[in-house]
């Protein structure tokens, strides 16, 4: 685990000393929320707000609210105002094909190898305070300000770099400038080259290069060479080459200063680190064409998409006009693409955007783009090639880290669920109308709290990431955990949360307390277990947190349906989330209004295993990082299901009434009835459980069962009884009934025994381990010796007495090595 270090109390007076962890190689900033809230009051004019773990939370709507998981402190928000202050400018990331053979003389060359920093003639500006840019040596670890990472140098970069990070900037925001010496008598063919590294990719940061033609002061740097915002999860964390023709930006003969500026508006939640090296200003040549930007596609392409015509821009940075310049755009990934074009003519200093063939139709996946210009007489190949990446995503379905999801509108997905709200009649209430009514312990409050629910699954398990759980924890802020975790009180959604294992059906800052102002409104959190195979947790009219003011129109209703499995199951539970529309006020008009205007409080939908393997369907803060829709078309209801197999995300609404006819070896002679459990399983390996039901099989061997989530299709029928051998149907069953009694061939492998002409399940698997052997006989013998009676598993024949009659069945089947037969 790596951490972002708080190492200066003077600079970060409002931070505590607790280190909060983050998965992988990414770092963490840490907050002392209670004290930061006091800082918020004095700093509100700066337009940022910080999370507070008390009830004094900032008003999130319409603000630059940055959510941070109180359990691990990771920033997860997108700030529209920040993007307006720092509009994205696509940055050339040059990958030299043939080096830089032009051999021109440098007007400036700096590799920061000297012990003095800044180097002679260079200067630093720090309008926000802090120490600013500094010199760091190669292989310094951890990277200063962090609890991980290593300082590296680019090829040819010597042993040192110029460096800045969030700890060298201001206490609130960063504004750090590193300024070159004055460069005199600039000509139109002057080119700026440098190498830059941004790290880590878990925090946003931005870099600018600017020119002053007067003095090396902040106000004088009015000419922007380029700006780039590095976003969370970007792949650009290694050394990249940058090259810009700066001579064309100022009049010939100008004396200039060049500034490298690191700037973020909110140093609490943003700010990574930058390393700078090999800064060079050279004289250009007559023949030099540069690829300056990959214009589209870029970032994330949301599917379905119409055919795309990729675009890229090229600039003549040489002194001679050029004609018939070959350019090429290629894409590699799930769909490959190649298009060649020719720029007919391009004057010195001119820029041309080229539109390539409109034939690219992406599918889901990650793509690499390469754009290249190939002027035959070009003597500076360092700026010819530009590489970027983008991702094509379908917000309605996908697979992340082996976990698949699909919503009820994912028409192109291998499978998809159907929205069908489960009846909550008979549910156990946790809170009703803002009152805690549960006997289960509540940690925290009805604003930020959770209940621990044990002994409710009737022996079944919830399985996630290969681990089985017998308890669950329902949080007021739309999380359901499967292990006790103090972070379940968190109101701050995060993509790198240590609140796991869990499903985040709709992790958002909700409030179920009585309000200080406004009407109460009807609210409820409840759970129920259906037929022993479905756990249903329902949030009725969960209200967004809003400074204690109740607004009965700002609420949403959602429901979680989690598949319960036998304790011996090896597959993972599928999990369904259903979001209700505005019918009958289930979701309020104002919530839908805020949703449509992108003003909802920060929220996350997804799942995460105990090991940290995660899949996210939606994450919005308020800009969507994962853009899965919260509602269907026209704000209609929606269901989304998670599971490890993209082909069986098919939760269905239809109720299947099923009649089972069967016989149990030891009970049939006595016409004894008993409870059985029936599972419907896929007919394809690994034969996943599609549904389950429990019912009473009468003395005649007939059980009427109801399956709650089975779509039409063919299923293996597997039957379980407390002391009979698990028995499977001979093949897939595509009817609403099945009779095992008519012949031994009705069971897979003919694995039954004839009793009074009826094919019957073998009796005696007392410990339900799939084989009848001495261990079962031992259990029966012990209970018989102790005269045990009643409804116990060792009473094989169902007469409520454990005796030698029961032992005879077990001993006989153990002698014949009877065990389960299944595909």
C-alpha positions in Angstrom: 0.0 0.0 0.0 1.2 3.5 -0.8 0.1 6.7 0.8 0.3 10.4 0.2 2.2 11.9 3.1 1.1 14.9 5.2 4.6 16.1 6.3 4.2 19.7 7.2 2.0 20.8 10.0 2.8 24.5 9.3 1.5 24.2 5.7 -1.4 21.9 6.4 -2.6 23.1 9.8 -6.0 21.6 9.3 -4.9 18.1 8.4 -4.5 15.2 10.9 -1.7 12.7 11.1 -3.7 9.7 10.3 -2.6 8.0 7.1 -5.3 6.6 4.9 -4.6 3.8 2.5 -5.2 3.3 -1.2 -5.1 0.1 -3.3 -2.2 -0.4 -5.8 0.5 2.2 -6.5 -1.7 5.2 -6.1 -1.4 7.5 -3.2 -3.7 9.1 -0.6 -4.2 12.6 0.8 -5.6 12.7 4.3 -8.0 15.0 6.0 -9.0 15.9 9.5 -12.6 16.4 8.6 -13.8 18.0 11.8 -11.1 20.7 11.7 -11.2 21.2 8.0 -14.9 22.2 8.4 -13.7 25.1 10.4 -11.3 25.9 7.7 -14.2 25.7 5.2 -16.0 28.5 6.9 -13.0 30.9 6.6 -12.4 29.8 3.0 -15.8 29.6 1.5 -15.1 32.5 -0.8 -12.6 30.3 -2.6 -15.5 28.2 -3.8 -14.4 24.8 -2.5 -15.9 22.5 0.1 -14.5 19.7 2.1 -16.1 16.6 3.6 -16.7 16.4 7.3 -17.5 13.2 9.2 -19.9 15.0 11.6 -23.4 16.0 10.6 -22.1 19.4 9.5 -21.6 18.5 5.9 -21.2 21.1 3.1 -24.1 21.8 0.8 -23.1 19.7 -2.1 -25.5 20.7 -4.8 -24.2 23.2 -7.4 -20.9 23.5 -5.6 -17.4 22.4 -6.4 -17.9 19.6 -4.0 -15.0 17.1 -3.9 -16.0 13.8 -2.3 -13.4 11.8 -0.4 -14.0 8.4 1.2 -13.4 8.9 4.9 -12.0 5.4 5.1 -9.2 6.0 2.6 -9.2 9.6 1.6 -9.1 9.2 -2.1 -10.4 12.0 -4.4 -13.1 10.9 -6.8 -14.7 14.0 -8.1 -14.9 15.9 -11.4 -15.3 19.7 -11.1 -17.1 21.5 -13.9 -15.9 24.9 -12.7 -12.4 23.6 -12.5 -12.7 22.5 -16.2 -13.9 26.0 -17.1 -10.9 27.5 -15.4 -8.6 25.1 -17.0 -10.0 24.2 -20.5 -8.4 21.1 -22.0 -5.8 21.7 -24.7 -4.7 18.5 -26.5 -0.9 18.2 -25.9 1.5 16.7 -28.4 3.3 13.7 -26.9 6.0 13.1 -29.4 7.5 9.7 -29.8 10.7 10.1 -31.9 10.9 7.7 -34.8 14.5 8.6 -35.9 15.8 10.7 -33.0 16.6 14.4 -33.7 19.2 14.4 -36.5 18.9 18.1 -37.4 22.0 19.0 -35.4 20.9 22.6 -34.9 22.5 24.7 -32.2 20.6 25.2 -28.9 19.8 28.7 -27.8 19.0 27.0 -24.4 19.8 23.6 -22.9 19.2 22.6 -19.3 19.3 19.1 -17.7 19.4 20.3 -14.1 22.6 18.5 -13.4 24.2 21.3 -11.4 23.9 21.3 -7.6 22.5 24.9 -7.6 18.8 25.2 -8.1 17.3 27.0 -9.8 20.2 27.0 -12.3 22.0 30.2 -13.1 19.6 32.6 -14.8 16.5 30.6 -13.9 14.0 31.8 -11.3 11.0 30.5 -9.3 7.6 32.2 -8.7 5.3 31.0 -6.0 2.2 33.3 -5.8 0.3 30.7 -3.7 3.2 30.2 -1.2 5.2 27.0 -0.7 8.7 26.1 -1.7 8.0 25.6 -5.4 10.0 23.7 -7.9 13.2 21.9 -6.7 15.9 19.5 -7.8 15.6 15.7 -7.3 18.1 13.0 -8.0 17.4 9.9 -10.1 16.1 6.8 -8.1 15.0 8.9 -5.1 12.3 6.8 -3.4 9.7 7.4 -2.2 8.9 10.3 -4.3 8.9 13.4 -2.0 5.5 14.1 -0.6 4.5 10.5 -1.2 4.9 7.1 0.4 5.8 5.3 -2.8 7.1 5.7 -6.3 10.6 6.6 -7.6 12.1 9.6 -9.3 13.3 8.6 -12.8 15.1 10.4 -15.6 14.4 10.3 -19.3 16.9 8.8 -21.8 19.9 11.2 -21.9 18.6 13.0 -18.9 21.7 12.6 -16.7 21.1 12.1 -12.9 18.7 14.9 -11.9 15.3 16.5 -12.8 13.3 19.6 -11.9 10.4 18.6 -9.7 7.2 19.9 -8.1 4.3 18.3 -6.3 1.3 19.1 -4.1 3.5 19.6 -1.0 5.7 22.2 -2.6 2.7 24.3 -3.6 0.2 26.4 -1.5 -1.9 25.3 1.4 -5.1 25.7 -0.5 -4.2 25.8 -4.2 -1.0 25.3 -6.2 0.6 27.9 -8.5 4.3 27.0 -9.0 6.4 28.6 -11.7 9.9 27.7 -13.0 11.2 30.4 -15.4 14.0 30.2 -17.9 16.7 32.8 -18.4 15.9 35.5 -20.9 16.2 34.2 -24.5 17.2 37.0 -26.9 16.5 37.7 -30.5 13.9 35.0 -31.1 13.2 34.1 -34.7 10.2 32.4 -36.3 12.1 29.1 -36.6 12.8 28.6 -32.9 11.4 25.4 -31.3 11.0 24.5 -27.6 11.6 20.9 -26.7 11.3 19.3 -23.2 10.5 16.1 -21.5 7.8 15.8 -18.7 6.6 13.1 -16.4 3.3 13.2 -14.5 2.8 10.8 -11.5 0.6 9.2 -10.0 -2.6 9.0 -12.0 -4.9 9.0 -9.0 -5.0 12.9 -8.7 -5.7 15.5 -11.3 -3.1 18.0 -12.1 -2.3 20.5 -14.8 0.8 22.0 -16.5 1.1 25.1 -18.6 3.9 26.6 -20.6 3.8 30.4 -21.2 5.9 33.2 -22.7 6.6 36.7 -21.4 8.1 39.2 -23.8 8.8 41.7 -21.0 9.6 40.6 -17.5 9.8 37.3 -15.6 6.7 38.1 -13.5 3.4 36.3 -13.3 1.4 39.1 -14.8 3.7 39.3 -17.8 3.2 35.7 -19.0 0.3 36.3 -21.3 1.2 34.1 -24.3 0.1 30.5 -23.8 2.2 27.9 -25.6 0.1 24.9 -24.3 -1.9 23.7 -21.3 -2.7 20.1 -20.4 -5.0 18.8 -17.7 -4.0 15.3 -16.5 -7.1 13.4 -15.5 -7.5 10.6 -13.0 -6.7 7.2 -14.4 -4.8 8.6 -17.5 -2.2 6.3 -18.9 0.3 9.2 -19.3 2.5 8.6 -16.3 5.8 8.0 -18.0 8.3 10.4 -19.6 6.8 12.1 -22.7 8.5 14.3 -25.3 7.0 17.7 -26.1 7.9 20.0 -28.9 6.5 23.4 -29.8 7.4 26.1 -32.4 7.5 29.1 -30.1 9.2 31.5 -32.5 5.9 32.0 -34.4 4.1 33.1 -31.3 6.1 36.3 -30.8 7.5 39.0 -33.2 10.9 38.3 -34.8 13.7 39.6 -32.6 11.8 39.4 -29.4 13.5 38.8 -26.1 11.4 36.3 -24.1 11.1 34.2 -20.9 9.5 30.8 -20.9 7.7 29.6 -17.8 6.7 26.1 -16.7 3.6 26.4 -14.4 2.0 23.7 -12.3 -1.5 24.8 -11.2 -4.5 23.3 -9.5 -7.4 25.1 -7.9 -7.9 22.7 -5.0 -4.7 21.3 -3.4 -6.8 19.3 -0.9 -8.2 16.9 -3.5 -6.0 17.5 -6.5 -2.3 17.8 -7.2 0.1 15.0 -8.2 3.7 15.6 -9.2 5.7 16.7 -12.2 9.3 16.0 -13.3 10.8 18.2 -15.9 14.1 17.6 -17.9 16.0 18.3 -21.1 14.6 21.7 -21.7 16.0 22.9 -25.0 15.3 25.8 -27.4 16.8 25.1 -30.9 16.8 26.8 -34.2 14.4 25.2 -36.6 15.1 24.2 -40.2 13.5 25.0 -43.6 11.8 21.7 -43.8 10.0 20.7 -40.7 6.4 19.5 -40.4 5.1 18.6 -36.9 2.1 16.5 -35.8 0.7 18.8 -33.1 -2.5 17.1 -31.9 -4.7 14.1 -32.1 -8.1 15.7 -32.2 -10.6 12.8 -32.3 -11.4 10.3 -31.2 -10.0 11.0 -27.7 -10.8 10.3 -24.1 -13.8 8.0 -24.0 -16.1 7.2 -26.9 -19.5 6.3 -25.6 -21.2 3.5 -27.6 -23.3 3.0 -29.6 -21.5 5.3 -32.0 -21.9 6.3 -35.6 -19.0 5.8 -37.9 -16.1 8.1 -36.9 -13.9 10.2 -39.1 -10.7 10.6 -37.1 -9.0 14.0 -37.1 -5.5 15.3 -36.4 -3.7 18.6 -36.8 -0.3 19.3 -38.3 1.9 22.5 -38.3 4.6 23.7 -40.6 7.3 24.7 -38.1 9.9 25.2 -40.7 10.7 28.3 -42.8 9.7 26.9 -46.2 6.3 26.3 -47.7 5.5 22.6 -48.2 3.3 20.7 -50.7 2.0 17.2 -50.9 2.8 16.2 -47.4 1.8 12.5 -46.6 0.1 12.0 -43.3 -1.2 8.8 -41.7 -3.7 8.0 -38.9 -3.7 4.4 -37.5 -5.7 2.8 -34.6 -5.0 -0.5 -33.0 -7.3 -2.3 -30.6 -10.4 -4.4 -30.8 -11.0 -2.8 -34.2 -8.1 -1.7 -36.4 -8.0 1.3 -38.6 -5.6 2.9 -41.1 -6.1 6.0 -43.3 -3.6 7.9 -45.4 -4.1 11.4 -46.6 -2.0 14.2 -48.3 -1.8 17.8 -47.2 -1.8 19.7 -50.6 0.0 22.7 -49.3 0.9 24.3 -45.9 2.6 27.7 -45.4 5.3 28.3 -42.8 3.7 28.7 -39.4 0.3 27.4 -40.7 -1.7 24.7 -39.0 -3.9 22.2 -41.0 -6.5 19.9 -39.5 -6.9 16.7 -41.6 -10.1 14.6 -41.6 -9.3 11.0 -42.3 -11.6 8.4 -43.8 -15.0 8.0 -42.1 -14.8 4.3 -41.7 -13.9 3.7 -38.0 -16.7 2.0 -36.1 -15.4 1.0 -32.6 -16.5 -1.7 -30.3 -15.9 -1.9 -26.6 -12.3 -1.8 -25.5 -9.0 0.2 -25.3 -7.3 1.7 -28.3 -3.9 3.1 -29.3 -3.7 5.8 -31.9 -0.6 6.8 -33.9 -0.5 9.8 -36.1 2.5 10.5 -38.4 3.6 13.0 -41.0 6.2 11.9 -43.5 7.7 14.9 -45.4 10.5 13.3 -47.3 12.9 16.3 -46.7 12.0 16.7 -43.0 15.2 16.9 -41.0 13.5 16.9 -37.6 11.8 13.6 -37.1 11.4 14.1 -33.3 8.0 15.9 -33.8 6.6 13.8 -36.7 4.8 11.1 -34.6 2.2 11.5 -32.0 0.6 8.7 -30.0 -2.5 8.8 -27.7 -5.0 6.4 -26.3 -8.8 6.3 -25.9 -11.4 3.9 -24.7 -14.7 2.9 -26.2 -17.3 2.1 -23.7 -20.9 1.0 -23.7 -22.5 2.5 -20.6 -25.2 -0.2 -20.5 -22.9 -3.2 -20.3 -19.3 -4.3 -19.9 -16.7 -6.3 -18.0 -14.2 -4.9 -15.6 -11.6 -7.1 -13.8 -13.6 -10.3 -14.6 -16.9 -8.9 -13.3 -19.6 -8.2 -15.8 -22.6 -6.0 -15.7 -25.6 -5.2 -17.9 -28.7 -3.0 -17.5 -32.2 -3.7 -18.6 -31.7 -1.6 -21.8 -28.4 -3.3 -22.9 -29.8 -4.7 -26.2 -26.4 -5.6 -27.5 -25.2 -7.4 -24.4 -24.9 -11.2 -24.3 -27.6 -11.1 -21.6 -29.5 -8.5 -19.6 -31.9 -8.4 -16.6 -35.5 -7.4 -16.5 -36.8 -4.7 -14.1 -39.2 -6.3 -11.7 -39.7 -4.6 -8.3 -40.0 -7.3 -5.5 -42.9 -7.2 -3.2 -41.7 -5.9 0.2 -44.6 -7.4 2.1 -43.3 -9.3 5.1 -39.9 -7.5 5.0 -38.0 -6.7 8.2 -37.9 -3.0 8.7 -34.6 -1.3 9.8 -36.0 2.2 9.9 -39.4 3.6 9.1 -40.3 7.2 8.7 -37.0 8.3 10.1 -37.1 6.2 13.2 -34.7 3.3 13.9 -37.0 0.3 14.5 -34.5 -2.5 14.2 -33.2 -4.8 16.9 -30.0 -5.2 15.0 -27.2 -2.9 16.2 -26.9 0.4 14.4 -23.4 1.9 14.1 -23.4 5.6 13.5 -26.7 7.5 12.9 -29.6 7.4 10.5 -27.7 9.9 8.5 -24.4 8.1 8.3 -24.7 4.6 9.8 -25.2 0.9 9.2 -26.9 -2.1 10.6 -25.3 -5.5 11.1 -27.7 -8.3 10.1 -26.7 -11.9 11.2 -28.6 -15.2 11.2 -31.0 -14.0 8.5 -29.8 -16.1 5.5 -31.2 -19.5 6.7 -27.9 -21.3 6.3 -27.3 -19.9 2.8 -24.3 -17.8 1.8 -23.5 -14.7 -0.2 -20.5 -15.4 -2.3 -18.3 -12.7 -3.7 -14.7 -13.0 -5.1 -14.6 -16.6 -4.2 -15.4 -16.0 -0.5 -18.7 -17.0 1.2 -20.3 -14.7 3.7 -23.2 -15.4 6.2 -23.9 -11.8 7.3 -24.6 -8.5 5.6 -24.4 -4.9 6.7 -26.9 -2.3 5.4 -25.7 1.3 5.3 -28.0 4.3 5.2 -25.9 5.8 2.4 -26.7 3.1 -0.1 -24.0 0.5 0.5 -24.4 -3.2 1.5 -21.2 -4.7 3.0 -20.5 -8.4 3.7 -18.0 -7.8 6.4 -17.9 -5.4 9.3 -16.2 -2.2 8.2 -16.3 1.2 10.0 -16.2 2.9 6.6 -19.8 1.9 6.0 -20.7 5.1 7.7 -19.1 7.1 4.9 -21.1 9.7 3.0 -18.3 10.2 0.4 -18.3 7.9 -2.6 -15.0 6.7 -3.8 -13.6 4.5 -6.6 -10.7 3.3 -4.5 -12.5 2.6 -1.3 -11.4 0.1 1.3 -15.1 -0.4 2.2 -15.2 -3.9 0.9 -16.4 -6.6 0.2 -19.5 -4.7 -0.8 -22.0 -3.8 -3.4 -22.7 -0.1 -3.9 -26.2 -0.2 -5.3 -26.4 3.6 -5.1 -23.7 5.0 -2.7 -24.8 8.6 -2.2 -25.1 10.9 0.8 -28.6 10.1 2.0 -30.3 11.2 5.2 -32.9 9.2 7.1 -33.0 11.4 10.3 -35.9 13.6 11.3 -35.2 16.9 9.5 -34.7 20.2 11.3 -36.8 22.0 8.7 -39.5 20.7 6.3 -41.9 17.9 6.2 -41.0 14.4 7.2 -42.0 12.4 4.1 -42.4 8.6 4.0 -39.2 6.6 4.2 -38.1 3.0 4.9 -35.1 0.7 4.7 -36.0 -3.0 4.9 -34.9 -6.5 4.0 -36.4 -9.9 3.4 -35.3 -13.4 2.2 -37.5 -14.9 -0.5 -37.6 -18.7 -0.8 -34.2 -18.9 0.9 -32.5 -18.0 -2.4 -32.9 -14.2 -2.7 -32.0 -11.5 -0.3 -33.9 -8.3 -1.0 -32.9 -5.0 0.5 -35.1 -2.0 -0.3 -34.5 1.7 0.1 -37.9 3.4 -0.1 -37.7 7.2 -0.7 -34.1 7.7 0.3 -33.7 11.5 0.6 -30.5 13.3 -0.6 -28.7 15.0 2.3 -29.5 18.7 2.3 -28.4 20.4 5.4 -31.1 18.8 7.5 -33.9 20.3 5.4 -36.5 17.7 4.3 -37.6 17.9 0.7 -40.1 15.2 0.0 -39.5 15.6 -3.8 -35.7 15.0 -3.6 -35.7 11.2 -3.0 -35.1 8.0 -4.9 -36.2 4.4 -4.3 -34.0 1.5 -5.2 -33.8 -2.2 -4.4 -31.0 -4.8 -4.2 -31.6 -8.5 -5.0 -28.7 -10.7 -4.0 -28.5 -14.4 -5.0 -28.2 -16.7 -2.0 -26.3 -19.9 -2.5 -25.8 -23.3 -0.9 -22.8 -23.3 1.5 -21.1 -25.8 -0.9 -21.6 -23.6 -4.0 -18.4 -22.5 -5.8 -19.9 -19.8 -8.1 -20.3 -16.2 -7.0 -23.7 -14.6 -6.2 -25.3 -12.5 -8.9 -26.5 -9.1 -7.7 -29.3 -7.0 -9.1 -30.0 -3.3 -8.5 -33.3 -1.7 -9.4 -33.9 2.0 -9.6 -37.6 3.0 -9.5 -39.0 5.8 -11.6 -41.5 8.5 -10.4 -44.5 6.2 -10.4 -46.5 6.7 -7.1 -43.8 9.0 -5.9 -41.2 6.2 -5.6 -38.6 8.7 -6.9 -39.2 12.4 -6.5 -39.6 14.9 -9.3 -36.8 17.1 -7.8 -34.4 14.1 -7.7 -35.1 13.5 -11.4 -34.7 17.2 -12.1 -31.3 17.3 -10.4 -30.4 14.1 -12.2 -31.2 15.6 -15.6 -29.3 18.8 -14.8 -26.3 16.8 -13.5 -26.7 18.3 -10.0 -27.1 15.1 -7.9 -24.8 14.6 -5.0 -21.7 12.5 -5.9 -22.6 8.9 -6.3 -21.2 5.5 -7.2 -22.7 2.2 -8.4 -20.6 -0.9 -8.5 -19.2 -3.9 -6.6 -15.9 -4.6 -5.0 -14.5 -7.9 -3.6 -12.5 -8.2 -0.4 -9.3 -8.4 -2.5 -10.1 -5.0 -4.1 -11.3 -6.4 -7.4 -13.9 -3.9 -8.5 -16.3 -3.2 -11.3 -18.1 0.1 -11.7 -21.3 0.8 -13.6 -21.7 4.5 -12.8 -19.6 7.1 -11.0 -20.6 10.8 -11.1 -19.1 13.7 -9.2 -21.0 15.3 -11.0 -19.2 14.5 -14.3 -19.5 10.9 -15.2 -16.3 8.8 -14.9 -18.3 5.6 -15.5 -21.4 6.7 -17.5 -23.9 3.9 -16.8 -27.4 5.5 -16.9 -29.2 5.9 -13.6 -32.6 5.7 -15.3 -34.0 4.4 -18.5 -35.3 6.5 -21.5 -37.6 9.3 -20.3 -36.5 8.7 -16.7 -38.1 5.3 -16.6 -37.1 2.5 -14.2 -34.0 0.5 -14.7 -32.3 -2.6 -13.5 -28.6 -3.5 -13.6 -27.1 -6.8 -12.7 -23.5 -7.8 -11.7 -22.0 -11.3 -12.1 -19.0 -13.2 -13.2 -20.6 -14.5 -16.4 -21.8 -12.0 -19.0 -24.1 -14.7 -20.5 -26.3 -15.1 -17.5 -27.1 -11.6 -16.3 -30.7 -12.5 -17.0 -32.8 -11.9 -13.9 -36.4 -12.2 -15.0 -39.7 -11.1 -13.6 -41.7 -14.1 -14.5 -42.8 -16.4 -11.7 -42.5 -20.1 -12.5 -44.9 -22.5 -10.7 -43.3 -25.9 -10.7 -44.5 -29.3 -9.6 -42.0 -31.8 -8.4 -42.9 -35.5 -7.9 -40.3 -37.6 -6.2 -39.7 -40.3 -3.7 -37.2 -40.7 -0.8 -35.9 -44.2 -0.1 -36.4 -44.3 3.6 -39.6 -42.2 3.8 -41.7 -43.6 0.9 -42.7 -46.8 2.8 -44.1 -44.7 5.6 -45.7 -42.0 3.4 -43.7 -39.4 5.3 -43.6 -35.8 3.9 -40.8 -33.4 4.4 -39.2 -30.1 3.1 -37.1 -30.2 0.0 -35.0 -27.6 -1.8 -35.0 -27.5 -5.6 -32.5 -25.7 -7.7 -32.8 -24.9 -11.4 -29.3 -25.0 -13.0 -27.8 -24.0 -16.3 -27.5 -26.9 -18.7 -24.0 -25.7 -19.7 -20.9 -26.1 -17.6 -20.3 -25.0 -14.9 -24.1 -25.4 -14.4 -24.7 -22.2 -12.4 -27.7 -22.0 -10.2 -30.4 -19.9 -12.0 -33.0 -20.1 -9.3 -34.0 -21.9 -6.2 -37.1 -22.7 -4.2 -38.0 -24.5 -1.0 -41.3 -26.3 -0.4 -43.0 -29.2 1.4 -43.2 -32.5 -0.4 -46.2 -34.4 0.9 -46.5 -38.1 1.8 -47.4 -38.9 -1.8 -44.1 -37.2 -3.0 -45.6 -34.1 -4.5 -44.2 -30.6 -3.9 -45.6 -27.4 -5.5 -42.8 -24.8 -5.8 -42.6 -21.2 -7.0 -39.4 -19.9 -8.6 -39.1 -16.1 -8.5 -36.5 -15.2 -11.2 -36.4 -17.9 -13.8 -36.6 -16.9 -17.4 -38.1 -19.4 -19.9 -35.6 -22.1 -20.8 -34.2 -25.5 -20.1 -32.7 -26.3 -16.7 -31.2 -29.2 -14.8 -33.3 -29.9 -11.7 -31.3 -30.7 -8.6 -33.1 -31.8 -5.4 -31.8 -31.5 -1.9 -33.2 -33.0 1.3 -31.8 -32.9 4.8 -30.5 -36.5 4.7 -31.1 -37.8 1.2 -28.5 -37.8 -1.6 -28.5 -34.8 -3.9 -30.1 -35.9 -7.1 -30.1 -34.3 -10.6 -32.5 -34.7 -13.4 -31.2 -36.8 -16.3 -31.2 -33.9 -18.7 -32.5 -30.3 -19.1 -36.1 -29.8 -18.1 -38.2 -27.4 -20.2 -41.6 -27.9 -18.5 -43.3 -26.7 -15.4 -43.1 -30.2 -13.8 -40.8 -33.2 -13.4 -41.5 -36.7 -12.1 -38.5 -38.6 -10.7 -40.6 -41.6 -9.6 -41.4 -43.0 -13.0 -38.0 -44.7 -13.5 -34.4 -44.8 -12.5 -33.5 -43.1 -15.9 -35.2 -39.9 -14.7 -32.1 -39.2 -12.6 -28.7 -38.3 -14.0 -26.6 -41.5 -14.2 -29.8 -43.4 -13.1 -28.6 -42.6 -9.6 -31.7 -43.8 -7.7 -33.0 -46.9 -6.1 -36.4 -48.7 -6.6 -38.7 -48.7 -3.6 -42.1 -50.3 -3.9 -41.9 -49.7 -7.7 -41.0 -46.0 -7.3 -37.6 -44.6 -8.3 -36.3 -43.0 -5.1 -33.5 -40.8 -3.9 -30.9 -42.6 -1.8 -31.3 -42.0 1.9 -28.4 -41.5 4.4 -26.3 -38.5 3.3 -26.7 -37.1 6.8 -23.8 -34.7 6.6 -24.7 -33.6 3.1 -21.2 -34.0 1.7 -22.3 -35.8 -1.5 -21.4 -39.3 -0.4 -22.9 -41.8 2.0 -20.1 -43.4 4.0 -19.0 -44.3 7.5 -19.1 -40.6 8.7 -22.8 -40.6 8.1 -23.2 -43.9 9.8 -21.2 -42.7 12.8 -23.6 -39.7 13.2 -26.6 -42.0 13.2 -25.1 -44.5 15.5 -24.1 -41.9 18.1 -27.6 -40.4 18.1 -29.2 -43.8 18.3 -27.0 -44.7 21.3 -28.1 -41.5 23.0 -31.8 -42.1 22.2 -32.1 -38.8 20.2 -35.6 -38.1 18.9 -37.4 -35.4 17.0 -36.9 -33.6 13.7 -33.2 -34.2 13.3 -31.0 -35.0 10.3 -30.0 -38.4 11.6 -33.7 -39.5 11.6 -33.4 -41.0 8.1 -36.9 -42.6 7.9 -38.8 -39.6 9.4 -40.4 -41.4 12.3 -38.9 -38.9 14.8 -36.7 -41.5 16.5 -33.1 -42.2 15.7 -32.5 -46.0 15.9 -31.2 -49.1 14.1 -33.7 -48.7 11.4 -32.1 -45.4 10.3 -28.7 -47.0 10.6 -29.6 -49.8 8.3 -30.3 -47.5 5.4 -27.0 -45.7 5.9 -24.9 -48.8 6.3 -26.4 -50.4 3.2 -25.8 -47.4 1.0 -22.3 -46.9 2.4 -21.5 -50.5 1.6 -22.5 -49.9 -2.0 -20.4 -46.7 -2.2 -23.3 -44.5 -3.1 -22.5 -40.9 -4.0 -23.8 -37.9 -6.1 -23.9 -38.3 -9.9 -24.1 -35.0 -11.8 -22.7 -33.6 -15.1 
